Amino acid sequence: MSRPTPPAYKTRNWPSYNEALKRRGSLTIWFDPEMIWAAAPTGKRGRQPSYSDAAVQTCLTMKVLFGMALRQTTGFVESLLQLIGLDWAVPDFSTLSRRQKTLKVNIPYRGSQGPLHLLIDSTGIKVEGEGEWNARKHGGPKRRIWRKVHLGIDEKTLEIRAVEFTSSDVGDAPMLPELLDQIPPDQEIASVTADGAYDTRKCHDAIAARAAAAIIPVRKNAKPWKKTSAGAVARNDILRTTKYLGWTIWRRWSAYHRRSRAETKMHCMKLLGQRLTAREFDRQVAELHIRMAVMNGYTALGIPVTETVG
C-alpha cells in the first residue's frame, strides 16, 4: 500500500500577511501617544510610584525584543522617545528591576468568535547553567536550572489565552486545570487538544466540567476506566474509537494534527531567546509574560490564511 500524498497549502492573504510581517519590525507599534505613562496615585501611605505599569511593561518589552541589559534598555527607550517627540521621563535600571518583581503584565488578546478550540502544550526554557556543547565537553559541575512553560493557545487566532510558569519538577498534567481556570467562565470551550501526557483522570474531569471535548490520545496499553464521571466516559470513548478505527484514522477524524500549532508557538517563544535573563522566580514570571504579550501583539497584526490546493 502506497503512502498518501501529503496535501499542499497556499496562502490566500499573502499581501496583507506580508504587510503584517513588515509591521513587526516597526517600533511605533509599541508606543502609543495616548498611553498613560505616569502612575496614578495609589491612595496608600508612602512614596507614590512615578511610572505606570504600562510604562514599565513597555521598557521591559524593548529589553526582551532586543536582548539588552537594563541600563542599555533605559538609554534605548530615551532615544526612542526623543525621536518620537515625547518628553516623557524614563525609569532607571533599578526602578525597572524593582518593578519587574511585582509587575502585572497585560497580555492582550482579541478573542475569537464562536467556541474556543484550545491547544495545550508545555516546553522547557533555560535559566542558568552552561550550554549543551560546553556541558558535554567539560562536564556539568555547575548548576543547570531550567523552568517549564505551559501554554493554552486559541487554535483559530493562534493567540495565547492561558500561561503557567513552574519549576522543572512539575508535571504537565497537573497544570491543565490551572490553564482552563484562566479562560473566563462565560467563554464556551469546544475542545481541548493535548498529547498523551495529559491522559489522566483530573485532566479529563476538568475538561468535562467545561463541557468541552477532550482530544487526547490514550496511553499505550491503556485500560478502560470505571464510569464514575463524565470525564471517564469521554476517555473510554476515545479508547474504544482508537481500538476500532486505529490511531491514524482517529487522528484525522479528531483533527489531532492541530496540536502542531502549539509546538510552532513554542518555537516562536524561543526565537525571543533560548533562556531567561532574570534570576528570581517572580522576575522570571514577568519576563515570560512579556514574551507572551509580544507574541500576541505580533499575532494581532496578521496571520496567514491557508487553504489546501491540489
VEXDRENDREN-960370 format. One record per residue: x, y, z of N, C-alpha, C in turn; residue in three letters. Coordinates in steps of 0.02 Angstrom, whole numbers, padded with zeros to 5 digits, always signed. Each point is the difference from the previous one (the first is absolute). Layout:
BEGIN
XYZXYZXYZala
...
//
This chain:
BEGIN
+00042-00060+00000-00042+00060+00000+00044+00063+00000met
-00011+00043-00048+00041+00060-00006-00022+00052+00050ser
+00047+00042+00020-00016+00053+00048-00039+00055-00035arg
-00049+00030+00035-00038+00054-00031+00043+00061-00011pro
-00016+00037-00052+00037+00061-00016-00019+00054+00050thr
+00049+00031+00032-00018+00054+00048-00030+00059-00037pro
-00049+00033+00031-00032+00056-00034+00046+00060-00005pro
-00011+00040-00051+00037+00063-00009-00046+00058+00021ala
+00030+00052+00026-00038+00057+00026+00021+00064-00035tyr
-00047+00045-00006+00012+00065-00031-00027+00055+00045lys
+00040+00053+00008-00021+00056+00042-00045+00046-00041thr
-00061+00011+00024-00048+00040-00038+00008+00074+00012arg
+00024+00019+00058+00004+00071+00017+00073+00024+00001asn
+00038-00020-00050+00071+00016+00002+00013+00076+00002trp
-00034+00043-00038+00015+00072+00004-00008+00029+00071pro
-00055-00016+00033-00011+00026+00067+00047-00032+00050ser
+00014-00064-00008+00047-00033+00045+00070+00026-00009tyr
+00020+00015-00061+00065+00029-00013+00006+00068+00033asn
-00053+00039-00002+00001+00066+00033+00004-00008+00075glu
-00033-00051+00028+00003-00013+00072+00070-00019+00021ala
+00035-00040-00041+00069-00019+00016+00045+00061-00001leu
-00011+00047-00044+00039+00061-00002-00012+00042+00062lys
-00062+00004+00022-00017+00041+00058+00030-00028+00064arg
+00016-00064+00002+00031-00029+00060+00068+00031+00014arg
+00032+00028-00052+00064+00032+00010-00006+00073+00018gly
-00060+00027+00006-00010+00070+00016-00001+00010+00075ser
+00035+00052+00024+00000+00015+00071-00061+00040+00021leu
-00035+00029-00049-00057+00042+00017-00059-00040+00028thr
-00001-00066-00012-00057-00039+00024+00002-00009+00076ile
+00058+00016+00031+00006-00009+00073-00010+00065+00038trp
-00003+00057-00035-00007+00065+00032-00063+00034-00024phe
-00045+00014+00045-00062+00035-00015+00001+00068+00035asp
-00006+00055-00037+00000+00066+00033-00055+00008+00052pro
-00053-00040-00005-00055+00003+00048+00013-00045+00061glu
+00057-00032+00002+00016-00044+00056+00007+00040+00065met
-00025-00027+00053+00007+00032+00066+00068-00020+00027ile
+00048+00046-00005+00069-00014+00019+00011+00010+00075trp
-00029+00054+00027+00008+00015+00072-00049-00041+00040ala
+00021-00022+00059-00042-00042+00042-00053+00042+00036ala
-00059-00028+00008-00053+00033+00038+00013-00009+00075ala
-00023+00046+00042+00009-00007+00072-00033-00064+00026pro
+00035-00035+00043-00027-00062+00027-00046+00009+00059thr
+00003+00059+00033-00041+00011+00059+00029-00030+00063gly
+00060-00029-00005+00032-00029+00059+00054+00047+00027lys
+00020-00013+00061+00053+00040+00030+00067-00017-00032arg
+00046+00049+00004+00066-00011-00027+00009+00032-00068gly
+00058-00009-00027+00016+00029-00065-00042-00032-00055arg
-00027+00041-00043-00042-00024-00055+00044-00019-00060gln
-00020-00051-00038+00040-00019-00060-00002+00055-00052pro
+00055+00007-00035+00005+00051-00052-00022-00024-00068ser
+00004-00065-00012-00014-00027-00066-00055-00052+00004tyr
-00042-00002-00050-00054-00048-00002+00026-00069-00019ser
-00043-00050+00009+00019-00068-00021+00011-00003-00075asp
-00039+00040-00038+00008+00001-00073+00069+00025-00020ala
+00024+00051+00037+00067+00027-00016+00054-00051+00015ala
-00005-00034+00057+00050-00050+00018-00003-00058-00049val
-00061-00021-00018-00006-00056-00047+00028+00018-00068gln
-00009+00062-00022+00027+00021-00065+00076-00003+00001thr
+00031+00024+00054+00073-00002+00005+00025-00072+00001cys
-00032-00043+00038+00021-00069+00003-00013-00037-00065leu
-00050+00023-00038-00012-00029-00066+00059+00014-00046thr
+00026+00060+00002+00060+00016-00040+00059-00044+00022met
+00005-00012+00064+00054-00043+00025-00006-00071-00028lys
-00061-00027-00001-00010-00067-00025+00011-00003-00076val
-00025+00049-00036+00004-00001-00072+00073+00002-00025leu
+00042+00040+00033+00067+00011-00025+00054-00032+00044phe
-00021-00035+00053+00048-00037+00041+00050+00045+00034gly
-00022+00057+00026+00045+00048+00032-00001-00006+00075met
+00052+00027+00032+00000+00006+00073-00043+00059+00020ala
-00013+00007+00065-00047+00052+00023+00028+00070-00014leu
+00064+00011+00010+00028+00066-00013-00005+00018-00074arg
+00016-00046-00044-00006+00013-00071-00072+00011-00020gln
-00046-00035+00033-00071+00010-00014-00022+00071+00016thr
+00023+00027+00056-00017+00068+00017+00024+00049-00053thr
+00062-00006-00021+00026+00044-00052-00036-00009-00066gly
-00018-00061-00016-00035-00013-00063-00069+00033-00001phe
-00038-00007+00055-00066+00029+00004+00004+00077-00001val
+00050+00028+00034+00009+00073-00001+00010+00026-00072glu
+00041-00035-00038+00013+00022-00069-00063-00007-00043ser
-00039-00053+00012-00062-00008-00039-00050+00055+00015leu
-00007+00017+00064-00047+00052+00018+00021+00067-00029leu
+00065+00014-00003+00023+00061-00031-00015+00002-00074gln
+00008-00057-00034-00014-00002-00071-00075+00008-00014leu
-00041-00028+00044-00073+00006-00009-00024+00070+00018ile
+00038+00035+00041-00020+00067+00020-00039+00002+00065gly
+00010-00049+00044-00034-00003+00064+00050+00017+00055leu
-00020+00045+00045+00045+00021+00054-00013-00038+00064asp
-00012-00065-00005-00013-00041+00058+00066-00020+00034trp
-00001-00002+00066+00057-00025+00037+00001-00077-00004ala
+00060-00028+00002+00008-00072-00007+00024-00029+00067val
-00030-00054+00024+00023-00030+00062+00071-00026-00006pro
+00040+00008+00053+00068-00025-00002+00002-00075+00010asp
+00060-00029-00004+00006-00073+00001-00022-00029+00067phe
+00013+00035+00056-00020-00027+00065-00076+00000+00008ser
-00033+00050-00027-00073+00002+00002-00030-00057-00041thr
+00028-00012-00059-00024-00055-00042+00009-00067+00035leu
+00058-00009+00032+00014-00063+00034-00048-00010+00059ser
-00012+00053+00037-00044-00006+00058-00073-00011-00021arg
-00023+00037-00050-00070-00006-00021-00014-00066-00037arg
+00052-00029-00031-00011-00062-00036-00022-00056+00046gln
+00020+00003+00062-00016-00054+00047-00074-00003+00016lys
-00035+00057-00001-00071+00002+00017-00043+00022-00058thr
+00028+00004-00060-00037+00025-00058-00055-00049-00021leu
-00060+00026-00010-00055-00039-00028-00003+00015-00074lys
+00028-00045-00040+00006+00011-00071-00068-00007-00034val
-00015+00047-00043-00061-00002-00039+00013-00038-00064asn
-00030-00060-00006+00007-00041-00061-00063+00010-00042ile
+00004+00040-00052-00061+00014-00040-00019-00059-00043pro
-00064-00006-00012-00024-00049-00048-00066+00025-00029tyr
-00012-00016-00063-00060+00023-00033-00060-00046+00014arg
+00014-00064+00008-00054-00048+00008-00027-00021-00068gly
-00034-00055-00001-00028-00027-00062-00075-00007+00006ser
-00033+00006-00056-00072-00009-00001-00016-00075+00001gln
-00049-00017+00040-00019-00069+00005+00038-00036+00055gly
-00012-00065+00006+00034-00039+00052+00075-00001-00009pro
+00034-00009+00056+00074+00001+00001+00027-00071-00007leu
+00046-00009-00047+00037-00062-00007+00069+00011+00031his
+00013-00029+00057+00060+00014+00039+00052-00054-00012leu
+00061+00021-00014+00057-00045-00010+00046+00007+00060leu
+00017-00056+00032+00040+00000+00061+00067-00034-00014ile
+00053+00032+00024+00066-00031-00007+00047+00034+00050asp
+00058-00030+00010+00050+00028+00046+00069-00011-00028ser
+00047+00040+00024+00069-00005-00021+00045+00026+00055thr
+00064-00012-00005+00048+00024+00049+00039+00059-00028gly
+00021+00044+00045+00042+00056-00019+00055+00008+00052ile
+00060+00014-00024+00059+00001+00042+00002+00065+00041lys
+00026-00006+00060+00009+00058+00044+00073+00011+00017val
+00033-00051+00025+00070+00004+00019+00037-00061-00024glu
+00066+00006-00006+00041-00058-00017+00031+00006-00069gly
+00048-00044-00013+00035+00000-00064-00043-00030-00054glu
+00021+00011-00062-00035-00028-00057+00013-00074-00008gly
-00035-00032-00048+00007-00072-00010+00071-00018-00021glu
+00029+00039-00046+00067-00016-00025+00052+00004+00056trp
-00003+00053+00040+00048+00008+00054-00008-00054+00053asn
-00062-00019+00014-00012-00052+00051+00025-00068-00024ala
-00007-00014-00065+00023-00064-00026+00076-00004-00001arg
+00032+00056-00016+00073+00000-00007+00036+00003+00067lys
-00024+00043+00044+00034+00011+00064-00037-00028+00060his
-00055-00034-00011-00038-00026+00056-00048+00053+00026gly
-00042-00020+00046-00050+00047+00026+00004+00010+00074gly
+00057+00022+00027+00003+00011+00072-00041+00060+00023pro
-00008+00049-00045-00038+00059+00020-00075-00015-00001lys
-00035+00038+00038-00072-00009+00005-00034+00020-00065arg
-00045-00043-00023-00039+00014-00060-00074-00001+00019arg
-00032+00056-00009-00070+00008+00021-00042+00018-00061ile
-00059-00030-00004-00047+00019-00052-00070-00003+00028trp
-00045+00036-00032-00070+00004+00020-00045-00030-00054arg
-00063-00010+00019-00049-00026-00047-00053+00053-00014lys
-00018+00005-00063-00051+00047-00023-00059-00040-00026val
-00059+00013+00027-00061-00034-00021-00045+00050-00034his
-00021-00015-00061-00039+00048-00040-00066-00031-00022leu
-00050+00044-00004-00064-00016-00031-00011+00049-00057gly
-00007-00025-00061-00001+00041-00061-00067-00008-00036ile
-00026+00056-00022-00061+00000-00041+00018-00025-00069asp
-00031-00055-00020+00018-00032-00064-00018+00044-00060glu
-00050+00042+00006-00022+00040-00057+00041+00063-00008lys
+00011+00037+00054+00037+00063-00005+00073-00007+00017thr
+00022-00058+00025+00069-00013+00020+00023+00045+00056leu
-00046+00027+00040+00017+00042+00056+00007-00043+00063glu
+00044+00022+00044+00010-00034+00064-00054+00022+00048ile
-00041-00046+00023-00055+00016+00044+00013-00018+00073arg
+00048-00045+00012+00016-00021+00068+00073-00018+00003ala
+00032+00017+00055+00071-00015+00009+00014-00013+00073val
+00042-00049+00014+00024-00016+00067+00075-00011-00004glu
+00034+00020+00054+00073-00004+00004+00018-00036+00064phe
+00034-00057-00006+00015-00042+00058+00073-00021-00001thr
+00020-00031+00054+00067-00030+00003+00000-00065-00041ser
+00059-00026-00011+00007-00058-00044-00027-00065+00029ser
-00012-00002+00066-00024-00061+00031-00076-00007-00001asp
-00035+00047-00031-00073-00002-00004-00019-00033-00067val
-00045-00047+00003-00021-00036-00060-00046+00042-00044gly
-00015-00028-00059-00044+00035-00047-00074-00005+00021asp
-00022-00060+00016-00070-00011+00013-00029+00041+00058ala
+00035+00009+00057-00030+00039+00054-00014+00073-00018pro
+00030+00027-00053-00010+00070-00017-00058+00012-00048met
-00028-00053-00029-00055+00011-00047-00061+00031+00034leu
-00022-00023+00059-00056+00035+00033+00016+00073+00015pro
+00063+00016+00017+00018+00069+00013-00006+00042-00064glu
+00018-00028-00057-00006+00036-00063-00074+00012-00017leu
-00042-00050+00012-00071+00008-00016-00032+00052+00045leu
+00025+00007+00062-00029+00050+00045+00014+00071-00024asp
+00051+00010-00042+00015+00066-00025-00047+00022-00056gln
-00037-00047-00028-00050+00016-00051-00063+00024+00035ile
-00028+00058-00018-00061+00025+00034-00056-00052-00001pro
-00038-00004+00054-00054-00051+00003-00052+00008-00054pro
-00011+00062-00024-00050+00011-00052+00026-00016-00070asp
+00065-00017-00006+00028-00018-00065-00011-00075-00012gln
-00036-00016-00052-00014-00070-00017+00062-00032-00029glu
+00018-00058+00025+00057-00038-00024-00027-00061-00037ile
+00016-00005-00065-00025-00056-00040+00043-00062+00010ala
+00066+00009+00000+00044-00058+00006+00066+00020+00032ser
+00032-00048+00029+00067+00008+00030+00044-00055-00028val
+00052+00020-00036+00045-00047-00033+00067+00000+00036thr
+00024-00059+00017+00064-00007+00035+00028-00069-00016ala
+00064-00011+00018+00031-00064-00014-00015-00051+00054asp
+00030-00059-00005-00017-00054+00045+00020+00011+00072gly
+00044+00048+00014+00020+00014+00069-00059+00025+00042ala
-00052+00026-00033-00058+00027+00035-00057-00051+00006tyr
+00015-00063-00013-00051-00053+00005-00006-00022+00073asp
-00029+00044+00041-00010-00015+00071-00073+00016+00018thr
-00021-00026+00057-00069+00011+00022-00014+00074+00014arg
+00047+00034+00033-00012+00070+00016-00006+00042-00062lys
+00041-00015-00050-00004+00039-00062-00067-00011-00036cys
-00020-00062-00006-00064-00014-00034-00059+00027+00040his
+00003-00003+00065-00055+00028+00040-00003+00076-00006asp
+00059+00032-00002+00001+00073-00007-00028+00021-00068ala
+00016-00038-00052-00026+00016-00066-00075-00012-00003ile
-00022-00055+00029-00072-00014+00000-00039+00051+00040ala
+00031+00028+00052-00034+00051+00040-00013+00063-00040ala
+00040+00013-00052-00012+00057-00044-00041-00019-00061arg
-00028-00060+00001-00043-00024-00055+00038+00001-00067ala
+00063-00018+00002+00042+00000-00059+00018-00072-00019ala
+00018-00010-00063+00021-00065-00024+00076-00007+00010ala
+00020-00055+00027+00071-00013+00012+00029-00037-00060ala
+00050+00029-00032+00035-00032-00056+00070-00017+00026ile
+00004-00055+00037+00061-00021+00032+00011-00075-00015ile
+00053-00019-00032+00011-00071-00013+00012-00038+00065pro
-00027-00060+00002+00010-00041+00059+00071-00028+00000val
+00023-00018+00059+00068-00026+00005+00004-00072-00025arg
+00062-00022-00009+00010-00068-00025-00025-00050+00053lys
-00032-00053-00024-00029-00052+00042-00051+00028+00050asn
-00037+00052-00021-00050+00030+00043-00058-00048+00012ala
-00030+00005+00059-00058-00040+00018-00059+00045+00013lys
-00060-00025-00007-00059+00042+00013-00004+00020+00074pro
-00026+00059+00011-00010+00025+00068-00071-00015+00023trp
-00008-00002+00065-00068-00006+00026-00039+00064-00016lys
-00062-00008-00021-00041+00057-00021-00028+00037+00060lys
+00046+00032+00037-00020+00037+00059-00009+00074-00012thr
+00018+00024-00060-00007+00071-00015-00007+00008-00076ser
-00020+00061-00020-00008+00013-00071+00068-00002-00036ala
+00052+00019+00035+00066-00003-00030+00022-00071-00014gly
-00015-00046+00045+00018-00070-00011-00039-00030-00058ala
-00063+00019-00008-00041-00025-00056+00029+00025-00066val
+00019+00064-00003+00028+00028-00061+00067-00033-00016ala
+00040-00013+00050+00064-00032-00012-00009-00071-00024arg
-00048-00037+00026-00014-00068-00023-00023+00000-00073asn
-00036+00052-00020-00021+00005-00070+00060+00008-00046asp
+00050+00039+00022+00061+00008-00041+00037-00066-00005ile
+00004-00037+00055+00033-00065+00000-00035-00048-00047leu
-00066-00001+00004-00039-00045-00043+00008+00018-00074arg
+00000+00064-00014+00005+00022-00070+00068-00015-00029thr
+00053+00012+00038+00067-00014-00027+00012-00074-00010thr
-00029-00042+00042+00007-00072-00010-00039-00025-00060lys
-00057+00032-00013-00043-00022-00055+00025+00028-00068tyr
+00016+00064-00002+00019+00032-00063+00075+00001-00011leu
+00039-00003+00054+00072+00007-00007+00023+00071+00015gly
+00063+00005+00018+00028+00065+00020-00001+00051-00057trp
+00017-00021-00060+00005+00047-00057-00067+00030-00017thr
-00051-00042-00005-00067+00026-00017-00027+00044+00055ile
+00011-00020+00064-00025+00042+00055+00034+00069-00001trp
+00064+00001-00015+00036+00063-00001-00029+00047-00053arg
-00017-00027-00058-00029+00042-00053-00072+00019+00017arg
-00037-00047+00026-00070+00013+00015-00008+00052+00055trp
+00044-00001+00050-00005+00046+00056+00039+00065-00011ser
+00035+00005-00056+00042+00059-00015+00054+00009+00053ala
+00029-00055+00021+00053+00003+00051+00061+00037-00027tyr
+00008+00002-00066+00058+00033-00030+00003+00074+00016his
-00055+00030+00023+00001+00071+00017+00048+00015+00058arg
+00018-00050+00038+00045+00011+00057+00069+00023-00023arg
+00017-00012-00063+00065+00022-00025+00007+00076+00001ser
-00057+00036+00000+00003+00072+00004+00026+00023+00068arg
-00015-00038+00051+00027+00017+00066+00075-00009+00002ala
+00026-00051-00033+00072-00010-00003+00033+00056-00040glu
-00033+00024-00052+00026+00057-00038+00003+00062+00043thr
-00050+00010+00042+00000+00058+00044+00056-00005+00052lys
+00015-00060+00023+00057-00008+00045+00065+00020-00034met
+00007-00018-00063+00060+00019-00038+00004+00076-00006his
-00056+00032-00013-00001+00074-00005+00021+00032+00067cys
-00021-00030+00055+00019+00027+00065+00075-00002+00009met
+00032-00054-00022+00072-00007+00009+00040+00041-00050lys
-00032+00024-00052+00034+00046-00045+00014+00067+00035leu
-00038+00016+00052+00013+00059+00039+00057-00010+00051leu
+00029-00059+00000+00055-00015+00046-00005-00071+00025gly
+00055-00035+00000+00001-00070+00023+00000-00006+00076gln
+00009+00056+00035+00002-00002+00073-00029+00064+00028arg
-00017-00003+00065-00023+00058+00036+00059+00034+00033leu
+00000+00066+00002+00055+00036+00030-00010+00014+00074thr
-00062+00001+00023-00014+00013+00070+00023-00059+00043ala
+00017+00015+00063+00024-00052+00045-00052-00019+00053arg
-00043+00046+00021-00051-00016+00049-00064-00023-00036glu
-00037-00044+00035-00057-00032-00032-00053+00051-00020phe
-00015+00049+00044-00052+00049-00015+00019+00041-00062asp
+00063+00019-00005+00022+00037-00059+00000-00043-00062arg
+00013-00064+00008-00004-00045-00058-00071-00006-00025gln
-00048-00001+00045-00071-00002-00020-00018+00061-00041val
+00021+00059+00024-00015+00062-00037+00035+00000-00068ala
+00061-00023-00003+00036-00002-00064-00035-00046-00050glu
-00023-00058+00025-00035-00046-00044-00067+00029-00023leu
-00037+00032+00045-00064+00029-00019+00009+00056-00052his
+00055+00037+00005+00014+00051-00051+00012-00032-00067ile
+00032-00058-00001+00009-00036-00063-00068-00019-00029arg
-00045-00022+00043-00066-00018-00024-00037+00061-00028met
+00008+00057+00032-00032+00062-00025+00029+00019-00067ala
+00066-00007-00009+00031+00015-00064-00026-00046-00055val
-00006-00064+00015-00023-00048-00050-00073+00013-00019met
-00042+00016+00049-00070+00016-00017-00004+00066-00039asn
+00046+00047+00015+00001+00062-00038+00018-00012-00073gly
+00048-00044-00012+00018-00017-00068-00058-00037-00035tyr
-00032-00045+00036-00055-00038-00030-00058+00046-00019thr
-00012+00051+00041-00056+00046-00014+00011+00040-00064ala
+00063+00007-00021+00013+00037-00062-00022-00038-00061leu
-00002-00065+00004-00022-00040-00057+00031-00069+00001gly
-00039-00050-00020+00024-00068-00006-00019-00027-00069ile
+00036-00050-00024-00016-00026-00067-00065-00040+00001pro
-00037+00006-00055-00061-00039-00010+00015-00048-00058val
+00003-00065+00014+00020-00048-00049-00058-00044-00021thr
+00006-00029-00060-00049-00048-00025+00036-00056-00035glu
-00032-00057-00003+00029-00058-00033-00009+00006-00076thr
+00054-00014-00036-00002+00002-00073+00024-00066-00026val
-00022-00017-00061+00022-00062-00031-00037-00060+00025gly
//
